[in-house]
Amino acid sequence: MLTLAEVNDRFERFVRLERRPLFVLGSDEVPQGAVPMGQVDRCVARALLKSASDRSLPPMVIGKDVRERCCPGGLMWLGFAPAMPQLPYFLSTGTPDFRGGEAELLKPSPEAAQRFLQAPGGITPPGRYIVISGADAVTDEMAVRPMLVIGTAEQVRNLGGLVHYRKEDIFHSVLMPAGASCASMVTYAAGMASGAPRDVAYVGPVDPTGNAWFSPDSLSFAAPIGLARQMAEDMLSSFIVGRSNVAFPERPGMSAPR
């Protein structure tokens, strides 16, 4: 079985990632040297993007007692806070008594928004704290839940194809469900939402409110660590390495593989 370091190395090398993969871990203690996620960014998903993009950032931690400066929505999607009563209105048509009637228009009615919020089921963190770390710095096999990759559309398309190299369910092995950006990146693949399918990959984000800061050419790809390890093991025998010129056709100005 490949180690976590080997899984990370294969993803970085053979998928030709520029941003580092991240591991999501559960912990009952704040790891030494970890920084509160709210210090990196108020938005959980944006903090994840910064951590993937900047290899110098230390592990980030968030929990019920480490939540200062964090977005209430992110805390809800990670299982550390209840939903605000006005949230169904904010997601749909708005209400005068919340943020001056501001509405995200993501759902046609408050009732539809409420059903959407109930669809994931209960959300349970994998520990007292959630820790996000660069995959190259993690050795605790038992604590890791999913692996998160933020890559180009081409890279994520290839990762989707790699999932299907082994899977036989062609319709339900790679999903793109509704939810906040942090749910696409963490909650579903970490097995935190009781209604989320297990042992599948999640592509996103589908929340358009992140478009202002998430590159239009990028996608997130999150997979439970067991699935990610199988994908790494399959890289050598699959099209990823065996037909790399098809997976990553050469284009003018394209950087050479590392």
C-alpha positions as CSV (number, residue, x, y, z in Angstrom):
1,M,0.0,0.0,0.0
2,L,1.3,3.4,-0.9
3,T,2.2,5.8,1.9
4,L,0.6,9.2,2.2
5,A,3.9,10.7,1.0
6,E,3.8,8.4,-2.1
7,V,0.2,9.2,-2.8
8,N,1.0,12.9,-2.7
9,D,4.1,12.6,-4.8
10,R,2.2,10.7,-7.5
11,F,-0.6,13.2,-7.6
12,E,1.8,16.1,-7.8
13,R,4.1,14.5,-10.4
14,F,1.8,12.6,-12.7
15,V,-1.2,15.0,-12.6
16,R,1.2,17.9,-13.0
17,L,-0.2,19.9,-10.3
18,E,1.0,23.5,-9.6
19,R,-0.9,23.8,-6.4
20,R,-0.1,21.3,-3.6
21,P,-2.7,18.8,-2.7
22,L,-4.2,19.1,0.8
23,F,-5.2,16.5,3.4
24,V,-8.2,17.0,5.7
25,L,-7.7,15.5,9.1
26,G,-9.8,15.1,12.3
27,S,-8.0,15.8,15.6
28,D,-9.0,16.1,19.2
29,E,-6.1,18.5,19.9
30,V,-4.7,21.5,18.1
31,P,-1.6,20.4,16.4
32,Q,1.6,22.1,17.3
33,G,2.4,24.9,14.8
34,A,-1.1,25.0,13.3
35,V,-2.7,28.4,12.8
36,P,-6.4,29.2,13.3
37,M,-8.1,29.1,9.9
38,G,-9.8,32.5,10.4
39,Q,-6.3,34.1,10.5
40,V,-5.7,32.9,7.0
41,D,-9.1,33.9,5.6
42,R,-12.6,34.4,6.9
43,C,-13.9,32.1,4.1
44,V,-13.1,28.5,4.7
45,A,-12.9,27.7,1.0
46,R,-10.7,30.7,0.2
47,A,-8.4,29.7,3.0
48,L,-8.2,26.2,1.4
49,L,-7.3,27.8,-1.9
50,K,-4.6,29.9,-0.2
51,S,-3.1,26.9,1.5
52,A,-3.0,24.9,-1.7
53,S,-1.4,27.9,-3.5
54,D,1.2,28.8,-0.9
55,R,3.4,26.0,0.3
56,S,4.8,28.1,3.1
57,L,1.5,28.2,5.0
58,P,1.4,25.9,8.0
59,P,-1.5,23.6,8.8
60,M,-4.8,25.4,9.5
61,V,-7.2,24.4,12.3
62,I,-10.9,25.1,13.0
63,G,-13.2,24.0,15.7
64,K,-15.9,25.2,18.1
65,D,-13.3,27.0,20.2
66,V,-11.1,27.9,17.3
67,R,-13.6,29.8,15.1
68,E,-12.8,33.5,15.5
69,R,-13.2,35.5,12.2
70,C,-14.7,32.5,10.4
71,C,-17.7,32.8,8.2
72,P,-21.0,31.5,9.9
73,G,-21.8,29.6,6.8
74,G,-18.5,27.8,6.8
75,L,-18.9,26.9,10.4
76,M,-22.3,25.5,9.6
77,W,-21.1,23.4,6.7
78,L,-18.2,22.0,8.8
79,G,-20.6,21.0,11.6
80,F,-19.4,23.6,14.2
81,A,-22.5,25.8,14.3
82,P,-26.3,25.6,13.5
83,A,-27.8,27.3,10.5
84,M,-29.0,30.9,10.9
85,P,-32.9,31.0,11.0
86,Q,-32.8,33.5,8.1
87,L,-30.5,31.5,5.9
88,P,-33.3,29.9,3.7
89,Y,-34.5,33.5,2.9
90,F,-30.9,34.7,2.2
91,L,-30.3,31.7,-0.2
92,S,-33.5,32.4,-2.1
93,T,-35.7,35.5,-2.3
94,G,-34.5,37.5,0.7
95,T,-36.3,39.0,3.7
96,P,-36.4,42.6,4.8
97,D,-35.2,41.8,8.3
98,F,-31.9,40.2,7.2
99,R,-29.1,42.1,5.5
100,G,-31.6,44.6,4.1
101,G,-33.3,42.0,2.0
102,E,-30.2,40.8,0.2
103,A,-30.8,37.5,-1.7
104,E,-28.4,35.1,-3.4
105,L,-31.2,33.7,-5.7
106,L,-29.7,30.2,-5.5
107,K,-33.2,28.7,-4.8
108,P,-36.6,29.8,-6.0
109,S,-38.2,30.0,-2.6
110,P,-37.3,29.8,1.2
111,E,-39.1,26.4,1.3
112,A,-36.9,25.1,-1.5
113,A,-33.8,26.5,0.3
114,Q,-34.8,24.8,3.5
115,R,-35.2,21.4,1.7
116,F,-31.7,22.0,0.2
117,L,-30.2,22.7,3.6
118,Q,-31.7,19.5,5.0
119,A,-30.6,17.3,2.1
120,P,-27.0,16.6,3.3
121,G,-28.4,15.3,6.6
122,G,-26.5,15.8,9.9
123,I,-23.0,17.1,9.6
124,T,-20.5,15.7,12.1
125,P,-16.9,16.9,12.3
126,P,-14.3,14.1,12.2
127,G,-12.9,15.3,15.6
128,R,-13.0,18.2,18.0
129,Y,-11.0,20.0,15.3
130,I,-10.6,19.9,11.6
131,V,-7.0,20.3,10.4
132,I,-6.1,21.2,6.8
133,S,-2.5,20.6,5.8
134,G,-0.3,20.4,2.8
135,A,-0.3,16.7,1.9
136,D,3.5,16.6,1.8
137,A,3.6,17.3,5.6
138,V,1.2,14.6,6.8
139,T,2.1,11.2,8.2
140,D,-0.8,10.2,10.4
141,E,-2.6,7.6,8.3
142,M,-5.5,7.2,10.7
143,A,-6.4,10.8,10.9
144,V,-6.7,11.6,7.2
145,R,-10.2,11.8,5.7
146,P,-10.1,13.2,2.1
147,M,-7.5,14.5,-0.2
148,L,-8.3,17.8,-1.9
149,V,-6.9,18.9,-5.2
150,I,-7.4,22.4,-6.8
151,G,-6.4,22.1,-10.4
152,T,-7.1,23.2,-13.9
153,A,-10.1,21.9,-15.7
154,E,-7.9,19.5,-17.7
155,Q,-6.3,18.1,-14.6
156,V,-9.7,17.5,-12.9
157,R,-11.1,16.0,-16.0
158,N,-8.2,13.5,-16.0
159,L,-8.8,12.8,-12.3
160,G,-12.4,12.0,-13.1
161,G,-11.3,9.7,-15.8
162,L,-8.9,8.0,-13.4
163,V,-11.7,7.4,-10.9
164,H,-13.6,5.6,-13.7
165,Y,-10.5,3.5,-14.6
166,R,-11.4,1.3,-11.6
167,K,-15.1,2.1,-10.9
168,E,-17.9,0.3,-12.8
169,D,-20.7,2.7,-11.7
170,I,-20.5,5.2,-14.5
171,F,-23.2,7.6,-13.2
172,H,-22.5,7.9,-9.5
173,S,-18.7,7.6,-9.0
174,V,-17.9,11.3,-9.6
175,L,-20.5,13.8,-8.2
176,M,-21.0,17.5,-8.4
177,P,-23.6,18.2,-5.7
178,A,-25.1,21.5,-4.5
179,G,-23.6,23.1,-1.5
180,A,-21.2,25.8,-0.3
181,S,-17.7,25.7,-1.8
182,C,-16.3,24.3,1.5
183,A,-18.9,21.5,1.3
184,S,-17.6,20.6,-2.1
185,M,-14.0,20.7,-0.9
186,V,-14.3,19.1,2.6
187,T,-17.7,18.1,4.0
188,Y,-18.9,15.5,1.5
189,A,-15.6,13.7,0.7
190,A,-14.7,13.7,4.4
191,G,-17.9,11.6,5.2
192,M,-19.1,14.4,7.5
193,A,-22.6,14.7,6.0
194,S,-24.8,11.7,6.8
195,G,-26.6,11.9,3.5
196,A,-23.5,12.1,1.3
197,P,-22.5,9.0,-0.7
198,R,-19.3,7.3,0.4
199,D,-16.3,6.2,-1.7
200,V,-17.0,8.7,-4.5
201,A,-15.2,11.8,-5.7
202,Y,-16.6,15.3,-5.5
203,V,-16.0,18.0,-8.1
204,G,-16.9,21.6,-7.5
205,P,-17.4,24.2,-6.4
206,V,-20.9,24.9,-7.7
207,D,-21.6,27.9,-5.5
208,P,-21.3,30.9,-7.8
209,T,-20.6,33.3,-4.8
210,G,-17.0,32.1,-5.0
211,N,-16.5,33.1,-8.6
212,A,-15.1,36.5,-7.5
213,W,-12.0,34.8,-6.1
214,F,-11.9,31.3,-7.6
215,S,-10.2,31.1,-10.9
216,P,-12.6,30.6,-13.8
217,D,-10.2,28.0,-15.2
218,S,-10.0,25.9,-12.0
219,L,-12.0,23.2,-10.2
220,S,-11.8,21.4,-6.9
221,F,-11.6,17.6,-6.7
222,A,-12.0,15.9,-3.3
223,A,-11.8,12.2,-2.7
224,P,-11.8,10.0,0.4
225,I,-8.3,8.9,1.2
226,G,-9.0,5.3,0.3
227,L,-10.2,6.3,-3.2
228,A,-7.3,8.7,-3.6
229,R,-4.8,6.0,-2.7
230,Q,-6.4,3.6,-5.2
231,M,-6.2,6.4,-7.9
232,A,-2.5,6.9,-7.1
233,E,-1.8,3.2,-7.4
234,D,-3.6,3.1,-10.8
235,M,-1.7,6.0,-12.3
236,L,1.2,3.8,-13.6
237,S,-1.1,1.3,-15.4
238,S,-3.7,3.8,-16.7
239,F,-3.8,6.5,-19.3
240,I,-2.4,9.0,-16.8
241,V,1.2,7.7,-17.3
242,G,0.7,5.1,-20.1
243,R,-0.8,7.7,-22.5
244,S,0.3,10.9,-20.9
245,N,0.5,12.6,-24.3
246,V,-3.3,12.1,-24.5
247,A,-4.0,13.1,-20.9
248,F,-1.8,16.2,-21.2
249,P,-1.3,17.1,-24.9
250,E,1.6,19.4,-25.6
251,R,0.5,23.0,-26.3
252,P,2.6,26.1,-27.1
253,G,3.8,27.5,-23.8
254,M,2.8,24.5,-21.8
255,S,5.3,23.8,-19.0
256,A,7.2,20.5,-19.1
257,P,6.3,17.7,-16.6
258,R,8.3,17.7,-13.4
